[in-house]
């Protein structure tokens, strides 16, 4: 029997296959709904299209396309056919896409029609044979090819350990790493969340997250698909549209930025959310003041959870029970967590140390980086998250810092080393440091602190404009400051804690 995640998803479809699976209320052209029966047919047709291109089990399919149900169909078709799905942030610039394609060597790239020419150039450089296009309205050569008649090929038989997806995450070296996620990793996490968050076929998920990210693609979509629940599909977070559709929904998943923006107007109130049973928040820390204001305004407590690209979800505040502001709750079913000292000794409750996790959700390693993979695991299969945490006497996990200086801005990971490398390459710059500071809308934002070469000039606007040409906008620091020297300790290491304190109000 196949252990394919898609086989599990398809087995979870409601017996009444005429029930709506996806509706797209804000679509101006193209198809606006799918029943579960239609979803199954279109996934099979898409998988057959991929097979017809000559793709074999294990081949990579890279996608940099705007959010659409058709893009979700492509992901599900990859699961069905045994292909490896590689989503790319739509904000990535050419150099970023170039690196990922060169590293993953996909057999197919699907891109927005506006990027076809530049994508084909990258594909040609690395020997990728096929490039198809797909836009937010479901239009493009990909959609045209699906519509052509062809024989439906059988679903691939997949083992639990077979690779399902590669999600790239940068690191302290600035070079992105491909986290390899198996069918078993994704299935175990989806089932754990379905249980923990009480998903059923009667739920309606209002989906406003991007799907190039684990939160929107795996957490949100898997919960709905593994429950036979319906999704109201929004192309992006738009406050007015979310408010319009919330009365028809039962579940909403967001990043803290979404909740800050919802609370910005008095029209978001208890009446609007009267039909809702669950709001979850993740991808970035939720400020206690946002949690408290939301509860006061609506009478509901946001459920905060904690996960990573490499592991999916690890912990969650309880569905039944106290959801504590500033905590990420308890380990999910099947997941173990512990806090350890610098020497690797497990610490007692209440003490602060490095957070490690273990379970069937934890990825198998980094694509083509065996040495890096070995570095990130401790004996016994424990993954070193790089987060600093404590577990209180009641068992709630508290994240108190990040050992790797990670900035989470608007739910997206920003790695300072990547930005610093680009800034340091500028001819006017001697050295730089990028730190994260509080930002009401994005949770955190980057601030660049720069030392210029003697006699050279550079201003904030020019620096930021150059960075915007080179990297995704969410990675670009919101502010830049120029100083004579960077603060260092006796060992010569830049004291980023002092910089964070000095510029703590830069983005307020």
C-alpha positions as a Python dict, from the first residue, in 0.01 Angstrom:
ca = {
    (1, 'X'): (0, 0, 0),
    (2, 'X'): (137, 342, -98),
    (3, 'X'): (242, 573, 183),
    (4, 'X'): (206, 875, -44),
    (5, 'X'): (75, 1186, 126),
    (6, 'X'): (-159, 1235, -166),
    (7, 'X'): (-309, 889, -117),
    (8, 'X'): (-380, 990, 243),
    (9, 'X'): (-530, 1322, 134),
    (10, 'X'): (-752, 1159, -130),
    (11, 'X'): (-870, 899, 124),
    (12, 'X'): (-976, 1190, 347),
    (13, 'X'): (-1207, 1346, 88),
    (14, 'X'): (-1573, 1338, 195),
    (15, 'X'): (-1788, 1055, 61),
    (16, 'X'): (-2012, 1324, -85),
    (17, 'X'): (-1757, 1422, -351),
    (18, 'X'): (-1987, 1696, -479),
    (19, 'X'): (-1908, 1909, -174),
    (20, 'X'): (-1709, 2224, -240),
    (21, 'X'): (-1336, 2194, -174),
    (22, 'X'): (-1218, 2537, -291),
    (23, 'X'): (-1400, 2856, -378),
    (24, 'X'): (-1222, 3166, -512),
    (25, 'X'): (-1451, 3464, -450),
    (26, 'X'): (-1212, 3736, -565),
    (27, 'X'): (-1120, 3584, -903),
    (28, 'X'): (-1200, 3809, -1199),
    (29, 'X'): (-1148, 3550, -1475),
    (30, 'X'): (-1106, 3175, -1493),
    (31, 'X'): (-1249, 2905, -1276),
    (32, 'X'): (-1382, 3004, -933),
    (33, 'X'): (-1461, 2674, -757),
    (34, 'X'): (-1373, 2305, -730),
    (35, 'X'): (-1567, 2022, -572),
    (36, 'X'): (-1366, 1739, -419),
    (37, 'X'): (-1450, 1525, -721),
    (38, 'X'): (-1325, 1794, -958),
    (39, 'X'): (-1015, 1843, -745),
    (40, 'X'): (-929, 1474, -773),
    (41, 'X'): (-981, 1472, -1150),
    (42, 'X'): (-768, 1783, -1205),
    (43, 'X'): (-487, 1656, -983),
    (44, 'X'): (-477, 1332, -1184),
    (45, 'X'): (-477, 1526, -1513),
    (46, 'X'): (-195, 1750, -1389),
    (47, 'X'): (12, 1453, -1273),
    (48, 'X'): (-39, 1296, -1616),
    (49, 'X'): (81, 1619, -1781),
    (50, 'X'): (403, 1600, -1575),
    (51, 'X'): (453, 1235, -1667),
    (52, 'X'): (396, 1325, -2031),
    (53, 'X'): (686, 1573, -2009),
    (54, 'X'): (908, 1279, -1924),
    (55, 'X'): (942, 1347, -1551),
    (56, 'X'): (1038, 1052, -1337),
    (57, 'X'): (976, 985, -969),
    (58, 'X'): (1214, 1198, -763),
    (59, 'X'): (1252, 1473, -1025),
    (60, 'X'): (1220, 1827, -891),
    (61, 'X'): (950, 2072, -999),
    (62, 'X'): (1036, 2435, -913),
    (63, 'X'): (750, 2686, -893),
    (64, 'X'): (766, 3065, -872),
    (65, 'X'): (411, 3164, -951),
    (66, 'X'): (147, 3379, -788),
    (67, 'X'): (-95, 3212, -549),
    (68, 'X'): (-374, 3026, -726),
    (69, 'X'): (-573, 2704, -685),
    (70, 'X'): (-395, 2582, -998),
    (71, 'X'): (-62, 2617, -816),
    (72, 'X'): (-207, 2405, -536),
    (73, 'X'): (-317, 2148, -795),
    (74, 'X'): (42, 2138, -920),
    (75, 'X'): (170, 2067, -569),
    (76, 'X'): (-85, 1789, -519),
    (77, 'X'): (1, 1645, -861),
    (78, 'X'): (366, 1630, -759),
    (79, 'X'): (266, 1433, -448),
    (80, 'X'): (54, 1199, -661),
    (81, 'X'): (327, 1144, -919),
    (82, 'X'): (618, 1111, -675),
    (83, 'X'): (783, 1433, -793),
    (84, 'X'): (955, 1673, -553),
    (85, 'X'): (787, 2013, -515),
    (86, 'X'): (1013, 2316, -478),
    (87, 'X'): (820, 2638, -408),
    (88, 'X'): (1004, 2968, -451),
    (89, 'X'): (905, 3298, -293),
    (90, 'X'): (744, 3520, -557),
    (91, 'X'): (955, 3811, -428),
    (92, 'X'): (1286, 3640, -512),
    (93, 'X'): (1507, 3829, -755),
    (94, 'X'): (1698, 3673, -1046),
    (95, 'X'): (2014, 3592, -851),
    (96, 'X'): (1812, 3416, -581),
    (97, 'X'): (1620, 3206, -834),
    (98, 'X'): (1942, 3134, -1020),
    (99, 'X'): (2104, 2984, -710),
    (100, 'X'): (1803, 2767, -622),
    (101, 'X'): (1765, 2631, -975),
    (102, 'X'): (2137, 2562, -998),
    (103, 'X'): (2135, 2381, -665),
    (104, 'X'): (1813, 2179, -704),
    (105, 'X'): (1843, 2108, -1079),
    (106, 'X'): (1467, 2083, -1145),
    (107, 'X'): (1331, 1911, -1453),
    (108, 'X'): (1049, 2165, -1478),
    (109, 'X'): (1009, 2528, -1375),
    (110, 'X'): (666, 2691, -1358),
    (111, 'X'): (676, 3070, -1346),
    (112, 'X'): (458, 3376, -1391),
    (113, 'X'): (418, 3470, -1760),
    (114, 'X'): (585, 3805, -1690),
    (115, 'X'): (902, 3620, -1586),
    (116, 'X'): (911, 3365, -1865),
    (117, 'X'): (1203, 3513, -2061),
    (118, 'X'): (1434, 3551, -1763),
    (119, 'X'): (1331, 3211, -1624),
    (120, 'X'): (1405, 3040, -1955),
    (121, 'X'): (1753, 3192, -1950),
    (122, 'X'): (1816, 3043, -1606),
    (123, 'X'): (1666, 2709, -1711),
    (124, 'X'): (1893, 2694, -2015),
    (125, 'X'): (2197, 2771, -1802),
    (126, 'X'): (2136, 2471, -1577),
    (127, 'X'): (1990, 2225, -1825),
    (128, 'X'): (1627, 2244, -1713),
    (129, 'X'): (1433, 2124, -2017),
    (130, 'X'): (1079, 2244, -1943),
    (131, 'X'): (943, 2590, -1852),
    (132, 'X'): (569, 2652, -1822),
    (133, 'X'): (377, 2963, -1716),
    (134, 'X'): (96, 3019, -1468),
    (135, 'X'): (-55, 3340, -1332),
    (136, 'X'): (-282, 3425, -1039),
    (137, 'X'): (-593, 3378, -1252),
    (138, 'X'): (-492, 3025, -1352),
    (139, 'X'): (-393, 3132, -1702),
    (140, 'X'): (-76, 3040, -1892),
    (141, 'X'): (83, 2752, -2079),
    (142, 'X'): (53, 2524, -1776),
    (143, 'X'): (-328, 2562, -1775),
    (144, 'X'): (-343, 2521, -2152),
    (145, 'X'): (-147, 2196, -2137),
    (146, 'X'): (-370, 2051, -1862),
    (147, 'X'): (-674, 2111, -2081),
    (148, 'X'): (-537, 1890, -2359),
    (149, 'X'): (-675, 1535, -2364),
    (150, 'X'): (-436, 1265, -2241),
    (151, 'X'): (-446, 928, -2071),
    (152, 'X'): (-441, 944, -1692),
    (153, 'X'): (-137, 767, -1549),
    (154, 'X'): (-158, 566, -1224),
    (155, 'X'): (-48, 736, -903),
    (156, 'X'): (310, 662, -797),
    (157, 'X'): (364, 422, -509),
    (158, 'X'): (559, 621, -251),
    (159, 'X'): (722, 515, 73),
    (160, 'X'): (707, 728, 385),
    (161, 'X'): (1074, 824, 343),
    (162, 'X'): (1037, 933, -20),
    (163, 'X'): (1106, 1301, -77),
    (164, 'X'): (795, 1516, -123),
    (165, 'X'): (926, 1872, -112),
    (166, 'X'): (1237, 2083, -78),
    (167, 'X'): (1195, 2419, 95),
    (168, 'X'): (1493, 2651, 92),
    (169, 'X'): (1594, 2840, 402),
    (170, 'X'): (1898, 3063, 432),
    (171, 'X'): (2152, 3026, 708),
    (172, 'X'): (2424, 3207, 895),
    (173, 'X'): (2655, 3158, 596),
    (174, 'X'): (2404, 3340, 375),
    (175, 'X'): (2381, 3045, 133),
    (176, 'X'): (2029, 2893, 117),
    (177, 'X'): (1987, 2532, 229),
    (178, 'X'): (1723, 2297, 88),
    (179, 'X'): (1531, 2128, 368),
    (180, 'X'): (1424, 1784, 243),
    (181, 'X'): (1074, 1693, 361),
    (182, 'X'): (937, 1344, 306),
    (183, 'X'): (582, 1219, 255),
    (184, 'X'): (600, 1081, 608),
    (185, 'X'): (720, 1411, 757),
    (186, 'X'): (431, 1605, 603),
    (187, 'X'): (166, 1338, 668),
    (188, 'X'): (254, 1298, 1036),
    (189, 'X'): (244, 1672, 1092),
    (190, 'X'): (-83, 1720, 906),
    (191, 'X'): (-253, 1445, 1105),
    (192, 'X'): (-116, 1581, 1434),
    (193, 'X'): (-257, 1927, 1356),
    (194, 'X'): (-591, 1786, 1245),
    (195, 'X'): (-618, 1616, 1583),
    (196, 'X'): (-481, 1902, 1793),
    (197, 'X'): (-695, 2171, 1630),
    (198, 'X'): (-1013, 1958, 1594),
    (199, 'X'): (-1054, 1994, 1219),
    (200, 'X'): (-1360, 1828, 1062),
    (201, 'X'): (-1536, 1822, 724),
    (202, 'X'): (-1772, 2091, 855),
    (203, 'X'): (-1494, 2348, 883),
    (204, 'X'): (-1443, 2636, 642),
    (205, 'X'): (-1089, 2771, 631),
    (206, 'X'): (-1043, 3129, 515),
    (207, 'X'): (-706, 3100, 337),
    (208, 'X'): (-520, 3431, 298),
    (209, 'X'): (-160, 3309, 333),
    (210, 'X'): (95, 3267, 52),
    (211, 'X'): (159, 2908, -59),
    (212, 'X'): (533, 2928, -130),
    (213, 'X'): (574, 2908, 248),
    (214, 'X'): (524, 2610, 480),
    (215, 'X'): (255, 2795, 678),
    (216, 'X'): (18, 2849, 388),
    (217, 'X'): (100, 2536, 186),
    (218, 'X'): (150, 2267, 448),
    (219, 'X'): (-18, 2386, 770),
    (220, 'X'): (-326, 2549, 622),
    (221, 'X'): (-389, 2335, 313),
    (222, 'X'): (-308, 2002, 478),
    (223, 'X'): (-543, 2070, 770),
    (224, 'X'): (-829, 2139, 529),
    (225, 'X'): (-752, 1862, 279),
    (226, 'X'): (-696, 1594, 544),
    (227, 'X'): (-1033, 1685, 696),
    (228, 'X'): (-1242, 1717, 382),
    (229, 'X'): (-1301, 2080, 480),
    (230, 'X'): (-1370, 2370, 245),
    (231, 'X'): (-1130, 2655, 173),
    (232, 'X'): (-1232, 3010, 84),
    (233, 'X'): (-928, 3105, -122),
    (234, 'X'): (-804, 3465, -121),
    (235, 'X'): (-513, 3559, -344),
    (236, 'X'): (-353, 3756, -63),
    (237, 'X'): (-436, 3916, 270),
    (238, 'X'): (-667, 4208, 206),
    (239, 'X'): (-828, 4343, 520),
    (240, 'X'): (-1160, 4432, 356),
    (241, 'X'): (-1187, 4093, 185),
    (242, 'X'): (-1100, 3904, 503),
    (243, 'X'): (-1367, 4096, 695),
    (244, 'X'): (-1619, 4026, 419),
    (245, 'X'): (-1565, 3649, 428),
    (246, 'X'): (-1499, 3587, 799),
    (247, 'X'): (-1873, 3548, 877),
    (248, 'X'): (-1880, 3244, 642),
    (249, 'X'): (-1567, 3083, 787),
    (250, 'X'): (-1485, 2882, 1098),
    (251, 'X'): (-1103, 2891, 1095),
    (252, 'X'): (-848, 3157, 1005),
    (253, 'X'): (-470, 3120, 1004),
    (254, 'X'): (-241, 3419, 994),
    (255, 'X'): (90, 3577, 1080),
    (256, 'X'): (96, 3843, 1354),
    (257, 'X'): (89, 4118, 1090),
    (258, 'X'): (-258, 4001, 981),
    (259, 'X'): (-395, 4040, 1331),
    (260, 'X'): (-238, 4382, 1383),
    (261, 'X'): (-404, 4501, 1064),
    (262, 'X'): (-741, 4350, 1152),
    (263, 'X'): (-733, 4530, 1486),
    (264, 'X'): (-658, 4863, 1316),
    (265, 'X'): (-1030, 4936, 1264),
    (266, 'X'): (-1335, 4930, 1492),
    (267, 'X'): (-1524, 4729, 1228),
    (268, 'X'): (-1334, 4420, 1346),
    (269, 'X'): (-1538, 4306, 1644),
    (270, 'X'): (-1708, 4013, 1814),
    (271, 'X'): (-2001, 4020, 1572),
    (272, 'X'): (-1775, 3969, 1269),
    (273, 'X'): (-1617, 3658, 1425),
    (274, 'X'): (-1932, 3510, 1578),
    (275, 'X'): (-1914, 3201, 1353),
    (276, 'X'): (-1542, 3144, 1404),
    (277, 'X'): (-1409, 2866, 1624),
    (278, 'X'): (-1033, 2910, 1578),
    (279, 'X'): (-773, 3173, 1499),
    (280, 'X'): (-411, 3058, 1483),
    (281, 'X'): (-93, 3261, 1457),
    (282, 'X'): (256, 3159, 1356),
    (283, 'X'): (567, 3223, 1147),
    (284, 'X'): (668, 3505, 1383),
    (285, 'X'): (629, 3588, 1753),
    (286, 'X'): (288, 3727, 1846),
    (287, 'X'): (320, 4027, 2076),
    (288, 'X'): (137, 3990, 2407),
    (289, 'X'): (-33, 4326, 2349),
    (290, 'X'): (-178, 4197, 2018),
    (291, 'X'): (-298, 3877, 2190),
    (292, 'X'): (-462, 4079, 2470),
    (293, 'X'): (-621, 4336, 2241),
    (294, 'X'): (-764, 4062, 2017),
    (295, 'X'): (-913, 3882, 2316),
    (296, 'X'): (-1065, 4201, 2454),
    (297, 'X'): (-1212, 4297, 2117),
    (298, 'X'): (-1352, 3958, 2015),
    (299, 'X'): (-1374, 3745, 2328),
    (300, 'X'): (-1154, 3484, 2155),
    (301, 'X'): (-793, 3388, 2226),
    (302, 'X'): (-555, 3346, 1932),
    (303, 'X'): (-388, 3004, 1935),
    (304, 'X'): (-13, 3052, 1889),
    (305, 'X'): (206, 2766, 1774),
    (306, 'X'): (569, 2712, 1680),
    (307, 'X'): (729, 2547, 1382),
    (308, 'X'): (1017, 2562, 1138),
    (309, 'X'): (1075, 2493, 771),
    (310, 'X'): (1277, 2186, 870),
    (311, 'X'): (1020, 2038, 1106),
    (312, 'X'): (674, 2164, 1029),
    (313, 'X'): (484, 2238, 1349),
    (314, 'X'): (642, 2134, 1679),
    (315, 'X'): (425, 2284, 1952),
    (316, 'X'): (85, 2444, 1995),
    (317, 'X'): (-112, 2614, 2263),
    (318, 'X'): (-405, 2392, 2359),
    (319, 'X'): (-735, 2390, 2176),
    (320, 'X'): (-904, 2317, 2507),
    (321, 'X'): (-732, 2488, 2794),
    (322, 'X'): (-543, 2807, 2860),
    (323, 'X'): (-374, 2974, 2565),
    (324, 'X'): (-99, 3176, 2727),
    (325, 'X'): (29, 3492, 2565),
    (326, 'X'): (400, 3481, 2501),
    (327, 'X'): (415, 3102, 2488),
    (328, 'X'): (392, 2849, 2205),
    (329, 'X'): (223, 2581, 2414),
    (330, 'X'): (300, 2211, 2436),
    (331, 'X'): (458, 1955, 2200),
    (332, 'X'): (221, 1821, 1936),
    (333, 'X'): (132, 1450, 1939),
    (334, 'X'): (438, 1245, 1847),
    (335, 'X'): (682, 1536, 1891),
    (336, 'X'): (943, 1555, 2169),
    (337, 'X'): (1106, 1880, 2278),
    (338, 'X'): (1386, 1953, 2520),
    (339, 'X'): (1604, 2240, 2635),
    (340, 'X'): (1977, 2176, 2662),
    (341, 'X'): (2289, 2353, 2786),
    (342, 'X'): (2575, 2455, 2558),
    (343, 'X'): (2732, 2119, 2642),
    (344, 'X'): (2421, 1929, 2537),
    (345, 'X'): (2297, 1845, 2888),
    (346, 'X'): (1917, 1846, 2923),
    (347, 'X'): (1808, 2128, 3152),
    (348, 'X'): (1532, 2120, 3414),
    (349, 'X'): (1206, 2313, 3385),
    (350, 'X'): (1247, 2688, 3404),
    (351, 'X'): (1606, 2704, 3281),
    (352, 'X'): (1697, 2871, 2953),
    (353, 'X'): (1895, 2689, 2683),
    (354, 'X'): (1896, 2564, 2326),
    (355, 'X'): (1569, 2413, 2202),
    (356, 'X'): (1586, 2075, 2031),
    (357, 'X'): (1304, 1871, 1876),
    (358, 'X'): (1259, 1511, 1767),
    (359, 'X'): (978, 1326, 1593),
    (360, 'X'): (840, 1195, 1263),
    (361, 'X'): (789, 1555, 1149),
    (362, 'X'): (1163, 1634, 1149),
    (363, 'X'): (1321, 1657, 803),
    (364, 'X'): (1582, 1414, 674),
    (365, 'X'): (1852, 1673, 609),
    (366, 'X'): (1967, 1947, 374),
    (367, 'X'): (1979, 1882, 0),
    (368, 'X'): (2333, 1797, -106),
    (369, 'X'): (2478, 1926, 224),
    (370, 'X'): (2564, 1618, 434),
    (371, 'X'): (2817, 1803, 650),
    (372, 'X'): (2565, 2076, 735),
    (373, 'X'): (2303, 1813, 808),
    (374, 'X'): (2537, 1636, 1051),
    (375, 'X'): (2610, 1965, 1229),
    (376, 'X'): (2243, 2035, 1293),
    (377, 'X'): (2159, 1705, 1465),
    (378, 'X'): (2254, 1589, 1813),
    (379, 'X'): (2285, 1226, 1917),
    (380, 'X'): (1951, 1047, 1931),
    (381, 'X'): (1799, 1226, 1632),
    (382, 'X'): (1748, 1561, 1808),
    (383, 'X'): (1736, 1858, 1570),
    (384, 'X'): (1901, 2177, 1694),
    (385, 'X'): (1647, 2447, 1617),
    (386, 'X'): (1881, 2737, 1690),
    (387, 'X'): (1613, 2889, 1913),
    (388, 'X'): (1669, 2969, 2279),
    (389, 'X'): (1382, 2865, 2504),
    (390, 'X'): (1260, 2748, 2840),
    (391, 'X'): (985, 2510, 2945),
    (392, 'X'): (792, 2634, 3248),
    (393, 'X'): (662, 2428, 3538),
    (394, 'X'): (330, 2373, 3360),
    (395, 'X'): (501, 2246, 3044),
    (396, 'X'): (445, 2553, 2824),
    (397, 'X'): (733, 2630, 2588),
    (398, 'X'): (859, 2990, 2591),
    (399, 'X'): (1082, 3116, 2308),
    (400, 'X'): (1318, 3372, 2457),
    (401, 'X'): (1560, 3436, 2171),
    (402, 'X'): (1727, 3307, 1859),
    (403, 'X'): (2080, 3184, 1872),
    (404, 'X'): (2132, 3244, 1500),
    (405, 'X'): (2026, 3612, 1490),
    (406, 'X'): (1731, 3525, 1268),
    (407, 'X'): (1489, 3810, 1195),
    (408, 'X'): (1127, 3717, 1127),
    (409, 'X'): (963, 4002, 937),
    (410, 'X'): (597, 3968, 843),
    (411, 'X'): (625, 3592, 889),
    (412, 'X'): (927, 3552, 659),
    (413, 'X'): (1276, 3449, 769),
    (414, 'X'): (1549, 3706, 712),
    (415, 'X'): (1908, 3601, 776),
    (416, 'X'): (2135, 3898, 856),
    (417, 'X'): (2446, 3736, 709),
    (418, 'X'): (2291, 3730, 362),
    (419, 'X'): (2215, 4104, 380),
    (420, 'X'): (2549, 4191, 538),
    (421, 'X'): (2734, 4012, 259),
    (422, 'X'): (2558, 4224, -4),
    (423, 'X'): (2619, 4547, 185),
    (424, 'X'): (2985, 4466, 249),
    (425, 'X'): (3036, 4410, -125),
    (426, 'X'): (2942, 4772, -197),
    (427, 'X'): (3254, 4976, -280),
    (428, 'X'): (3172, 5246, -24),
    (429, 'X'): (3132, 5004, 268),
    (430, 'X'): (3398, 4886, 510),
    (431, 'X'): (3171, 4664, 722),
    (432, 'X'): (2811, 4628, 833),
    (433, 'X'): (2581, 4462, 1082),
    (434, 'X'): (2209, 4392, 1039),
    (435, 'X'): (1986, 4341, 1343),
    (436, 'X'): (1616, 4294, 1401),
    (437, 'X'): (1412, 4545, 1598),
    (438, 'X'): (1045, 4564, 1692),
    (439, 'X'): (802, 4673, 1421),
    (440, 'X'): (433, 4709, 1498),
    (441, 'X'): (313, 4588, 1159),
    (442, 'X'): (574, 4324, 1069),
    (443, 'X'): (667, 4208, 1420),
    (444, 'X'): (1034, 4262, 1341),
    (445, 'X'): (1224, 4456, 1078),
    (446, 'X'): (1588, 4476, 981),
    (447, 'X'): (1808, 4774, 1059),
    (448, 'X'): (2149, 4804, 892),
    (449, 'X'): (2436, 4969, 1078),
    (450, 'X'): (2722, 5056, 846),
    (451, 'X'): (3082, 5172, 864),
    (452, 'X'): (3194, 5346, 542),
    (453, 'X'): (3540, 5335, 389),
    (454, 'X'): (3746, 5645, 454),
    (455, 'X'): (3653, 5923, 216),
    (456, 'X'): (3354, 5741, 64),
    (457, 'X'): (2990, 5855, 78),
    (458, 'X'): (2666, 5657, 77),
    (459, 'X'): (2317, 5750, 193),
    (460, 'X'): (2029, 5545, 327),
    (461, 'X'): (1806, 5582, 20),
    (462, 'X'): (2080, 5468, -221),
    (463, 'X'): (2173, 5170, -5),
    (464, 'X'): (1812, 5053, 27),
    (465, 'X'): (1749, 5102, -347),
    (466, 'X'): (2050, 4885, -433),
    (467, 'X'): (1933, 4611, -199),
    (468, 'X'): (1583, 4618, -346),
    (469, 'X'): (1737, 4549, -686),
    (470, 'X'): (1927, 4249, -551),
    (471, 'X'): (1700, 4067, -306),
    (472, 'X'): (1336, 4015, -214),
    (473, 'X'): (1180, 4326, -64),
    (474, 'X'): (1095, 4160, 269),
    (475, 'X'): (1468, 4105, 331),
    (476, 'X'): (1561, 4469, 278),
    (477, 'X'): (1629, 4663, 602),
    (478, 'X'): (1372, 4929, 678),
    (479, 'X'): (1637, 5170, 805),
    (480, 'X'): (2012, 5223, 763),
    (481, 'X'): (2247, 5410, 996),
    (482, 'X'): (2609, 5510, 938),
    (483, 'X'): (2857, 5499, 1226),
    (484, 'X'): (3230, 5538, 1285),
    (485, 'X'): (3274, 5189, 1437),
    (486, 'X'): (3069, 4886, 1533),
    (487, 'X'): (3068, 4784, 1901),
    (488, 'X'): (3280, 4474, 1969),
    (489, 'X'): (3359, 4254, 2265),
    (490, 'X'): (3710, 4162, 2378),
    (491, 'X'): (3719, 3880, 2123),
    (492, 'X'): (3640, 4120, 1840),
    (493, 'X'): (3285, 3996, 1779),
    (494, 'X'): (3023, 4257, 1690),
    (495, 'X'): (2790, 4304, 1986),
    (496, 'X'): (2456, 4286, 1811),
    (497, 'X'): (2275, 4298, 2144),
    (498, 'X'): (2404, 4654, 2190),
    (499, 'X'): (2296, 4748, 1838),
    (500, 'X'): (1948, 4608, 1897),
    (501, 'X'): (1923, 4817, 2213),
    (502, 'X'): (2059, 5133, 2048),
    (503, 'X'): (1818, 5116, 1754),
    (504, 'X'): (1525, 4953, 1931),
    (505, 'X'): (1287, 5239, 1840),
    (506, 'X'): (1406, 5283, 1481),
    (507, 'X'): (1094, 5124, 1329),
    (508, 'X'): (827, 5215, 1581),
}
